[in-house]
Amino acid sequence: MRVEMIQRAADVLFDVPEDVHKEILMLIEAVAEDRTTHVPDIAVAFGEWCWLVYTRHGDVIEIRDVGCAR
């Protein structure tokens, strides 16, 4: 089920270049797997070119914004 949710999140990334989808997917997966870091109301994860603004509600990760600098 987790893979399906990550894929659904990736499917909405129409506004970013296709070559950065992989980096954004890696950010989503890293955030989903990290259960030890305390997340305030809003948190940000950065990759080499991309960012992910998110919040956590228990086991649910809510993606608030995603983008890239390319």
Backbone as CSV, one residue per row, in Angstrom:
resi,resn,N_x,N_y,N_z,CA_x,CA_y,CA_z,C_x,C_y,C_z
1,MET,0.821,-1.197,0.000,0.000,0.000,0.000,0.867,1.264,0.000
2,ARG,1.983,1.264,0.745,2.836,2.435,0.815,3.371,2.807,-0.565
3,VAL,3.759,1.806,-1.346,4.264,2.065,-2.696,3.178,2.704,-3.552
4,GLU,1.941,2.239,-3.424,0.829,2.819,-4.178,0.638,4.283,-3.819
5,MET,0.749,4.620,-2.535,0.563,6.013,-2.121,1.679,6.886,-2.669
6,ILE,2.923,6.386,-2.649,4.036,7.154,-3.190,3.839,7.361,-4.688
7,GLN,3.381,6.322,-5.384,3.152,6.453,-6.823,2.045,7.456,-7.105
8,ARG,0.982,7.445,-6.303,-0.089,8.439,-6.489,0.435,9.846,-6.278
9,ALA,1.307,10.022,-5.289,1.905,11.342,-5.072,2.738,11.748,-6.278
10,ALA,3.478,10.811,-6.822,4.316,11.108,-7.985,3.483,11.425,-9.219
11,ASP,2.326,10.820,-9.344,1.474,11.033,-10.514,0.983,12.468,-10.647
12,VAL,0.984,13.223,-9.569,0.498,14.605,-9.629,1.606,15.603,-9.942
13,LEU,2.792,15.123,-10.225,3.931,15.999,-10.462,4.064,16.399,-11.922
14,PHE,3.008,16.908,-12.487,3.019,17.273,-13.898,3.798,18.555,-14.166
15,ASP,3.927,19.428,-13.180,4.547,20.726,-13.391,6.061,20.730,-13.235
16,VAL,6.657,19.587,-12.928,8.116,19.529,-12.808,8.670,18.678,-13.945
17,PRO,9.894,18.966,-14.362,10.487,18.179,-15.455,10.571,16.697,-15.100
18,GLU,10.400,15.855,-16.096,10.374,14.411,-15.870,11.664,13.892,-15.241
19,ASP,12.805,14.512,-15.571,14.076,14.018,-15.048,14.258,14.256,-13.553
20,VAL,13.428,15.072,-12.923,13.548,15.270,-11.475,12.499,14.480,-10.695
21,HIS,11.617,13.769,-11.373,10.631,12.932,-10.675,11.318,11.966,-9.715
22,LYS,12.430,11.361,-10.169,13.134,10.381,-9.346,13.629,11.018,-8.047
23,GLU,14.148,12.235,-8.140,14.632,12.914,-6.934,13.476,13.221,-5.986
24,ILE,12.363,13.653,-6.515,11.201,13.947,-5.672,10.669,12.675,-5.035
25,LEU,10.639,11.587,-5.781,10.220,10.303,-5.206,11.152,9.889,-4.071
26,MET,12.453,10.115,-4.238,13.407,9.779,-3.176,13.135,10.616,-1.929
27,LEU,12.797,11.891,-2.108,12.467,12.741,-0.962,11.216,12.239,-0.253
28,ILE,10.180,11.894,-1.028,8.937,11.390,-0.436,9.204,10.113,0.343
29,GLU,9.981,9.210,-0.240,10.281,7.948,0.431,11.093,8.179,1.704
30,ALA,12.079,9.075,1.654,12.895,9.356,2.837,12.057,9.936,3.965
31,VAL,11.161,10.843,3.636,10.286,11.444,4.644,9.346,10.386,5.222
32,ALA,8.815,9.526,4.375,7.885,8.484,4.834,8.581,7.476,5.741
33,GLU,9.843,7.171,5.473,10.566,6.181,6.262,11.107,6.739,7.566
34,ASP,11.303,8.040,7.660,11.870,8.663,8.858,10.776,8.869,9.898
35,ARG,10.734,7.983,10.855,9.726,8.090,11.917,10.327,8.592,13.225
36,THR,11.626,8.900,13.223,12.278,9.332,14.457,12.394,10.848,14.577
37,THR,12.441,11.554,13.455,12.581,13.005,13.486,11.251,13.650,13.857
38,HIS,11.296,14.534,14.841,10.093,15.276,15.224,9.782,16.301,14.139
39,VAL,8.567,16.269,13.647,8.152,17.187,12.586,7.236,18.240,13.183
40,PRO,7.624,19.521,13.075,6.719,20.582,13.524,5.517,20.663,12.585
41,ASP,4.747,21.693,12.708,3.570,21.832,11.847,3.923,21.715,10.368
42,ILE,4.976,22.367,9.949,5.435,22.325,8.555,6.926,21.999,8.567
43,ALA,7.344,21.089,7.696,8.753,20.724,7.586,9.154,20.758,6.109
44,VAL,10.447,20.832,5.869,10.965,20.889,4.507,12.093,19.879,4.360
45,ALA,12.086,19.163,3.241,13.178,18.260,2.891,13.760,18.742,1.574
46,PHE,15.083,18.727,1.479,15.756,19.204,0.277,16.582,18.097,-0.347
47,GLY,16.549,18.034,-1.666,17.440,17.183,-2.431,18.451,18.066,-3.124
48,GLU,19.113,17.537,-4.137,20.106,18.325,-4.866,19.456,19.492,-5.601
49,TRP,18.308,19.245,-6.249,17.618,20.276,-7.022,16.193,20.527,-6.550
50,CYS,15.663,19.657,-5.724,14.225,19.710,-5.402,13.978,19.934,-3.920
51,TRP,12.747,20.299,-3.622,12.329,20.446,-2.234,10.930,19.863,-2.078
52,LEU,10.616,19.583,-0.835,9.338,18.995,-0.474,8.902,19.637,0.834
53,VAL,7.773,20.307,0.840,7.203,20.891,2.054,6.099,19.943,2.496
54,TYR,6.151,19.522,3.750,5.207,18.503,4.190,4.877,18.673,5.664
55,THR,3.880,17.946,6.093,3.545,17.816,7.500,3.151,16.364,7.729
56,ARG,3.239,15.929,8.957,2.928,14.541,9.288,1.725,14.511,10.224
57,HIS,0.803,13.622,9.925,-0.374,13.389,10.776,-0.347,11.906,11.143
58,GLY,0.339,11.563,12.216,0.502,10.155,12.573,1.314,9.449,11.503
59,ASP,0.735,8.447,10.871,1.418,7.701,9.806,1.208,8.307,8.430
60,VAL,0.469,9.405,8.345,0.152,10.021,7.054,1.050,11.231,6.829
61,ILE,1.676,11.272,5.648,2.487,12.415,5.246,1.649,13.252,4.285
62,GLU,1.443,14.519,4.630,0.710,15.427,3.752,1.721,16.310,3.025
63,ILE,1.784,16.161,1.704,2.685,16.964,0.889,1.996,18.297,0.624
64,ARG,2.616,19.384,1.078,2.025,20.715,0.933,2.535,21.433,-0.321
65,ASP,3.792,21.178,-0.685,4.380,21.812,-1.862,5.561,20.960,-2.305
66,VAL,5.817,20.971,-3.579,6.964,20.269,-4.138,7.434,21.059,-5.347
67,GLY,8.722,21.080,-5.559,9.226,21.804,-6.721,10.685,21.537,-6.949
68,CYS,11.207,22.165,-7.985,12.627,21.993,-8.295,13.172,23.309,-8.828
69,ALA,14.492,23.435,-8.746,15.159,24.672,-9.165,15.745,24.547,-10.573
70,ARG,15.308,23.597,-11.323,15.812,23.417,-12.691,14.897,24.095,-13.657
